[in-house]
Amino acid sequence: MDKKAFSIIGCQHEHIGIFIEEMLELGYECVGIYERENKALLTSMANKYNLLIVEDKEALLDQRVAIVGSSAINNQKIDIIELCAERGKHIMVDKPAVTNREDYKRLQSIINQGNIEVGMLLTERYQPALRTLKRYLENGELGQIVNIGIRKPHKLRLSTRPEWHFSKEQCGGLVIDLFVHDFDLLRWLTGVEVVDLDGMVCKNILPEYPTFYDTATVQVLLKGNILAQLYTDWHTPEASKTYGDGRVFVVGTKGYAELRLSGDPLITDENLMFLVTHDNQAKRVELDIVKGKITEDFLRRIEGEQIGITHQDMLAATKATIEADERVKKYSAFEVQS
């Protein structure tokens, strides 16, 4: 097995480009990319990264390959993860890794076997503003955390989305698809687990896709009486230069922080963090430089170092997201009123 060789099996979202770019930058060679359905994206990604398109995925599981990357249809990733486990290949997937509780159990079983490392592109931890916020919280500069609010609106780009995106069964829906990042952030920023949660999803558009909901909010209680509010939608205007104006708000007993992430429509090239405390007026905070990358941390985990996002982090964020999806109340503008 060539420890410097990897392959891509399943290419349904550009997210996998993060993994490809970082692997290539680290000196790894991609032996090929496979995608059965989305030929347009397959061709685009192959051309962008100068990758060989392969028609038989078995060729990408041979003895040369040590690591596989995948951005397959969401509910199909678990099949690829199991296939990699059978062949002894480590695997990195984009989010979400699974879309329901039964598949979560399959993922948990693979991880518990301990034969391969499974990674998920929970890239929010690697944003400079969030890394800086984490340091401030660890230093106690905001005091005891009492509330966290995360807003992650998204651009739908209706004309370019594949059909599976609008299927709850295949995609998982917006709670599964989008909140997994936020549940990971809640655990990472606070160091504690989710105790309780509840929420709502609403359907306001696209009656031709009955299982597609476009707006969601979830209320979360974390250990230590920390409250959190998560919000997401598919309503960022198409004319926006960014995918959506993402914000993070943290309230502590000593101060308050606001983060404006890379989706800020007026400041597209950087993160911002603002801080105000009892002793200091509002100021813009100089952000930390993030040296490591998610793929590099994953490779170090394969070598035995438990750094970055662990299996436990991945499972906990996934489980919390599935529980939120199971508990949310659904409201549709297209339901027939009796």
N, C-alpha and C positions, 0 to 999 in steps of 0.2 A: 504494500500500500504506500502510495506517495503522500506523505503528510502535507505536501504543498499543493495538492490537487483537490478541486471541489467541482460540484456540478449544480445545476438548477433544474428542479423538477416541479413544474407548475408555475406559470407566469401570468397571473390574472390582475396584478396590481403593480404599479410602479414602485411601491414600497421596497420591493426586493432589490431595487437599484442601490439602496443604502448598503446592503450586505455585499453586493457585487463590487461596488466601488472600494469599500474598505478592504475586502479580501485582496483585490488586485493591488491596492496600495501597499499592502503588507507582504507582497511578493508571491501570492498564491496564483496558481494557474487554473482557469476555468476550462474544463474539458468539454463542456457543451451545455446547451439549454434545451429543455423540452416543454412544450405546451401543446395540448391536443386541440383546443378550441379557439382561443384568442390569438389568431394568427397575426393580426395587425400589431398588437402589443409585442408579441414574440419577435416579429421582424424588427420593430423599432428598438427593442432592448438589445437584440443581437447586433444590430448595426451600431448602436451607441457605444457598446462595450467590446465590439469586435469578437463576438462569441459564435461558436459553431452551433448551428441548429441541428438537433438530433431527432430523428423520427421514432426511435425506440428508447424508452426510458431505461430499459435494462442495461443499455450501454453506459448509462450514467451511474450505475451502481456496481461497476466492476471493481477489480482489486486496486485500480489506480486511485480511486476516489476515497477520500477520508471524511469529507464533510459535504452535506447537501443543503442547499437553500431552497425555500419554496414560498411562493405567494399564490398558491392554488386557490380555487374557490373555497370559501371559509369552511364549509362543512365537509370538504374533501381532504383537508390537511391532515386530519387524524389518520386517514388511510396511509398517507405518505409517511407520516411519523412512524406508524407501525411497520411499514415496509422497511424503513431505514433501521429500525430496531432489529428486525429479522436479519438484516445484512451487516449489522455492526457499524452503521454510518451515523455519525453525529449530524444533527440537523438544526438549522435556524429557520424559523418561519416568521412571516409578518403577523400582525395581530388581526383578528383573534385566532388563537390556536385551535379552539373548539367552539361550538355554538350551542351546546345543550349539556344537560347533566350526565346523560349516558356516555357521551363522548368525553366528558371530563373524567369519568371513571376510567375510561380506556387510557387517557393521557396519564392519569395518576398511576395506573398499573405499569406503564412503560417506564416512568420515572422511578418507581419503587424497585423495579428489576435492577436498575443501576448499571445497565450495559452500555448505554449511550448518554451523551449530554444533549438536552433539548433546549434551544434558546428561542426567545421571542423578541421581536424588535420593539421593545418598550423604550423608545428613544427619548421620551420626554425628560428622563433623568439626566440626559446629557446636554440639555439646554443651559447656557451660561447663567441665565437669571434664576432658574430653578436650583442649580448647583450652589449659587450664591445664597439663595434663600435658605437652603438646607444648612449651610454653615452658620448663618445668623441664628437659626432656630437651635442648633446644637450648642451654640455659645450662650443661649438664654437671653439674647438681646431683645426679644419680644415678650419675654416672660413665659407664663404658662399659656399654651395654645387653647383658645376657647372656640374658634370657628375658622373654617376654611371654605371658601367659595371658588369653584372652578367653572368657567364658561368656555365652551369649545364649539361655537357655531361652525358649520361647514358649508362649502359650496357644493351644490348637487351635481352640476354639469350634466344635466339630464341627457343631452344628445350623445354623450360619450360613455355613459355607464352601460355595462353589460346587463343582460336580462336578469342574471342571478342576483345582482345587487338589490333588486326589488322583491326578492323572495325571502320571507322570514326563515324558511327551512334552510336555504342555501347560504344566505348571508349571515343570519342570526338576528338581524334587526339592529336599530341604531343603539340600543342599550348595550348589547353584546359587542357590536362593532366599534363603538366610540368610547364607551366608559371604561373599558379595561385599562386604558392609559391612566385614567383619573383614580381608579381604585389602587393602582400601583403607586401613584403619587401620594395618596392619603397615607398608606402604610409607610412609605419611605420617609416622608416628611415628619410624621409623628412618632414613628417607632412602635405603634400599637395597632391592634387589630379591630376590625369592624365588629360592633356588638349588635346593631339593629339597623334596618333600612326600610324604606318605603318609597313609592313614587308613582308617577303618571306618565303615560305616553299619549300623544294626540295625533290624529290623522286629519290633515287639512287639505291635502292635494292628492292628485293621481288616483282617482277611484278605480282605474283599470288595474291597479296593483293593490288588491284588498288587504294584503298582509304587510304593506309598507307604511310605517308610521314616520312622521317627519319632525316631531318635536318631543323632547323628553326632559324630565326633571326628576332627580332622586334626592331624597333626604337621608343622611347617614349619621348614625351615632357611633363614635369610636370610643374605645376604652379611655376612661378618664374624663368623661362628660364633654368630649370634643364633638361639636356639631359640624356637619359639612353639607353643602348644597352643590350638586352637580347639575349642570344644564348643557344641553346640546341641541342642535337642530340642523336641518338641511336648507336653510333659508338665507345664507350669505348671497347677496346679489351677484349675478353673473359678471357685472362690470367691475367687481372688486378685483384689485390686483393680487389679493391674497386669498387663501382658502377660507379664512374666517378670522375674526378678531378675538383671539384667545386671551383670556385674562385669568389671573389667580389672585385671590384676596385672602390674607391671613390676619386674623385678629388675635392678639395676645393680651395678657394682663399688663404688659409694659409698653405695648406699641402695636403698630399696624403696618402691614406691607402690601403693596400692590405690584403685581408683575404684568407687564405687557409683553406678550410673546411675539414670535416672528410673524404672526398674522395681523399685527396692527397695520391698518391700511395706510396710515400716514408715515410710519417708520418701518420700512419693509426689510431693512438689512441688519437689524439687530434686536436683541431683547432689551427690555428696560425693567429696572426695579426701583420703586420709590418706598421710602421708609419714614415714618414719623413715630416718635416715642414721647413719653412724658417729659423727658429732659431735652429733646431736640425737635426743632421744627422739621417739616417735610423736606426731604432731600432726595436727590437721585443718587443711587448707590453705584459705585464702580463694580463691575461684574468680574467674577473670577474667570480665569482662563481654564477651560476644560481640556485637559491634555489627553485623557484616554478616550477611546471610542467603544461603542457597544460590541462591535465584532471582535476587537482586540481583547476585551474582557472575556468574551465567550471562548476565544481560543485559549486564553490563560486558564479558564475553568476546565477545558478539556485536558489541560496539562496537570490539573489537580489543585489549582488555586481557587479558593472560594471567594471570589471578589465579584463586584458588580451585581447583576441580577441573577439570583440563585434559582434553583428548581422550586424551593419553597416560596420565593417571591412570585414566581410565575403561577404556581398553583393557587396561592392565596388570592391574587388579583383576579384570576380567572373564576374561582369559586364565588367570590363576592359579586362579580359581574353577573354570573348566572343566577345567583339568588335574587339580585335586583331585577333581572329580567322576568323571573318567575313571579315576583311580587307586585310589579307595577300594574296599576289599573289602566285600562285602555278606553280611550274615547275617540270616536270617529264622527266627522261631520257628515258621513255618508250612510250612517246607520239608519234603518227604517224605523221611524217612531211609531209605536203602537197607540 
